[in-house]
Amino acid sequence: QVHLVESGGGLVQVGGSLRLSCVASGSSSSSNAMGWYRQAPGKQREWVASISSIGRTNYAVSVKGRFTISRDVAKNTIYLQMNSLKPEDTAVYYCKLVQAGVYEYWGQGTQVAVSS
């Protein structure tokens, strides 16, 4: 059974930084695509960034140049380094793992709040 646990969220001022972590158990983070999504109050969940099994990364336009997704194979963990945070980055951030290109697993989410 795949289990994902996010951490690292919190309250930060505009322009600040946070690093989110997502630890995967039950499946290798290096052999599956993984990604970060977020959901702001009253809005649909949206894709933020992803990293493929071969390490290729992609970013939403809204975060490109400010956020960096990375992976630590030894720790079976992915990260989302978030810099130059804006109030519109406020959301619950979720980690997703796609196993065998078919099965999707989600974490419970971690709250990020950016104050102006």
C-alpha positions in Angstrom: 0.0 0.0 0.0 1.4 3.4 -1.0 1.5 6.0 1.6 2.5 9.7 1.1 3.2 12.1 3.9 3.7 15.8 3.3 5.4 18.2 5.7 7.0 21.7 5.7 4.0 23.9 5.3 3.5 27.0 7.5 2.9 30.7 7.6 5.4 32.9 5.8 5.6 36.5 4.7 5.5 37.7 1.1 8.9 37.1 -0.5 9.8 34.4 1.9 10.6 30.7 1.3 9.4 27.3 2.4 10.5 23.8 1.5 7.9 21.1 1.4 8.7 17.4 1.7 6.8 14.3 0.7 7.9 10.9 1.9 6.7 7.9 0.0 6.4 4.5 1.5 5.2 1.3 -0.3 6.5 2.5 -3.6 9.8 3.9 -4.9 9.8 7.6 -5.6 12.5 7.2 -8.2 10.6 4.7 -10.4 7.3 6.6 -10.5 6.3 10.0 -11.6 5.5 12.3 -8.7 4.2 15.8 -8.4 2.9 18.6 -6.3 -0.6 20.1 -6.5 -2.4 22.8 -4.6 -5.9 23.8 -3.7 -6.8 27.3 -2.6 -10.1 28.0 -0.7 -13.0 28.0 -3.1 -10.9 26.8 -6.0 -10.1 23.6 -7.8 -7.0 21.7 -7.2 -4.3 22.7 -9.6 -1.0 21.2 -10.7 2.1 22.9 -9.6 5.1 20.8 -10.6 6.1 17.3 -11.4 9.2 15.1 -11.7 9.3 12.0 -13.9 10.9 8.7 -13.2 13.9 9.8 -15.1 14.1 13.1 -13.3 12.5 15.4 -15.9 10.8 18.3 -14.2 7.9 20.5 -15.3 6.3 23.6 -13.7 3.1 25.5 -13.9 3.6 28.9 -15.5 2.6 30.6 -12.2 5.5 29.1 -10.3 8.2 28.7 -12.9 11.4 30.4 -11.8 10.3 30.5 -8.2 9.6 26.9 -7.2 11.9 23.9 -7.7 10.9 20.2 -7.4 13.6 17.7 -6.6 14.0 14.1 -5.4 16.2 12.3 -2.9 16.2 8.7 -4.0 17.9 7.4 -0.9 15.2 8.9 1.3 12.3 8.1 -1.1 11.3 11.7 -0.8 10.5 14.6 -3.1 10.7 18.2 -2.2 9.3 21.5 -3.4 11.5 24.5 -2.7 9.3 27.6 -2.8 11.0 31.0 -3.1 9.6 34.5 -3.6 6.3 33.4 -2.2 3.2 35.5 -3.0 -0.2 35.7 -1.3 -1.7 33.8 -4.3 0.5 30.8 -3.4 -1.6 30.3 -0.3 -3.2 26.9 -0.5 -3.1 23.3 0.8 -0.3 21.6 -1.1 -0.7 17.9 -2.0 1.8 15.3 -3.1 0.8 12.8 -5.8 2.5 9.6 -6.9 1.5 7.8 -10.2 2.4 4.2 -10.1 2.9 2.3 -13.4 1.4 5.3 -15.1 -2.1 4.3 -13.9 -2.6 4.3 -10.2 -2.7 7.6 -8.4 -2.0 8.1 -4.7 -2.3 11.3 -2.7 -1.0 12.6 0.5 -3.1 14.3 3.1 -1.8 17.8 2.3 0.1 20.5 4.1 -1.1 24.1 4.5 0.9 27.0 3.1 -0.2 30.6 4.0 1.6 33.6 2.7 0.8 36.9 4.5 1.2 40.3 2.9 
